[in-house]
Amino acid sequence: MAPRTGTTLPLVPAAAFVLVWSSGYISGPAAVRAAAPFSVLGWRFVIAAVLAAGLALALRRPTRMDRATLGRVAAVGLVMNALQFGLMYVAFDLGLGATLASLFHALSPVLTALLAAALLGERVSLLQVGGFVVGVAGVLIVLGSDLGHAGGPWAVLIGVLSMLTLSLGTLGQRWIGATPDLLWSAAVQFAVSAPPLLVLGWTTEGAWPVTDTGRAVVSVLFLAILNSIVGLVLLALLVLRGGSGAAASLFFLSPPVTAVLAWLVLDETLSVTQLVGLVVAVVGVGAATRTRRTPVPQEPVGTQ
């Protein structure tokens, strides 16, 4: 069934997706407070791969995928999951806040459009360029002159690199060429991402880098079930019902929702200046993602 090209999205799934996507920026920092980042992600993707494959089997989804397509799916999955999330969770571990991380990723759909213009010769509108500039200005206002509250320069730099790899991975989805089944594609991408993260965790973090077993287990299960699987299903539904452009227009809602959740759950607060920066960034991203040409990240992106 071909996706619709309209821009109307069903309200309940759209609201649920924004909440699920935003919650990933809360569960991620909570998880790295209880265990080391690479180990958290490795076990998250192990569980998510099993759940995605099980769901695909239960729904009798077609498994047809030639070797070349399988290799491309796996390569993109390593970028979208292992690299992108590995960077962001290291940034979380260094002290990057949930709201700022959400702002970085909210800029990603617009950055993807700009990269597509630069690398693939696709058209980009002045609205997209202007929206990205305004969005970046808002992020700079949130950051201010002192990066200490954001975890320091390294945390910010690694967060920016995570945003860049998310955009490059989104472009990589087009390189896959074929249209493999979404659930099997996700299962493959989760599965190939788990081993390098687990090995990296074992060698750099130790065999049991856990400080709070209960919180670590809950956080990993939350990330795997809600953020990976439920987020994947909701995003697929929204793309099917409204098209990728309409779904992309939801991403600008994530930073303010994340800010509220971070205040409620993580006790993160923003100053008046930072709130102004948040509003500026959201307006910029919101304006830029009103156009249908803005690509939407697809899970394996991870819905956080």
Steps between C-alpha positions, in 0.01 A plus 500: 500500500649831394531782752256783466636832390270719709611684806219405741611277784280304742504690828541216752788318324668835429480607864613154614799511266613843624474378860686174425770675299548763772511239775813354343693810606389429857557124510845537339650726769322296769656181361857634496460608862446134584741329258772582246378628159636238258372212713158665533471538123635154423239327712230737377565395142519130589151518651366724222632263230328202661174693540505635144571156353234341718243759397592455133454122533170539685368733230642275225689784343689413178863406564619546141824703494786437256859498617583848367195653668577316824853641499374853444235470770765377743747778409239773543391341828853525638500873428143565615516292815850410617676821397224757544372368833849410619603863459187639663520269800864591555385864493231412756766336716710819480204708617314613187145591599188335362352819354818599319537149359142520376575836336799353316294214361207728417734684265596174330211479246584848375873425494418187300326711236799736482743208469283350227526829314878517545579133434221384270406821320145503636308824523479678830268788581594832653260414782702190584828690496356785705333261743826315556686826563235613749505156664877511542473853641251373756734216600785749543280713725420192710870416521611852593864587558556246779476138387538364851125454544494293179771259610789700355635544146553127440142413589370769263736399218409133530130592504547697178681202342205281599268740316725483193512119498121491537466715187758297307327178603166638385653574161644149506148358511468608137821312413326177601307538177249220545211515744553213745238429763521761775495256792760264353716796402480632857580155642811477282614850590450443870675162480814627323527796739500296821829301469741793441343695786515202736863432408585868540321502833680187620843636409456858620236478773556157654289187526237649734501882479178536698450723803123456541375164374128571534512835322729360230264209423191723491675758281629245249159332472332838460746598226466169316123457522357850496762713326616242245198280422194713587669808353576307181139389460363849567740665255414246230129565556546877475707476182237268352212731591653840433822454306856557619476879470200520729664264749818711493297803603450338842866503594502867596258413782750270669726761672223675700343166597845373598559814707182436699583130548858584601370744760255243638728193495863617496456827689657692210413868486554773240574865563290773339770549234508128427122492472519783246762301307278192511209695354721648226636157407156340497361776278787458256471123479121519486510740207760296312320168542174631362628412155445150369851471366650474846593133546379333816729273699378143487552269785769317521549868581394383822216708609742576764 
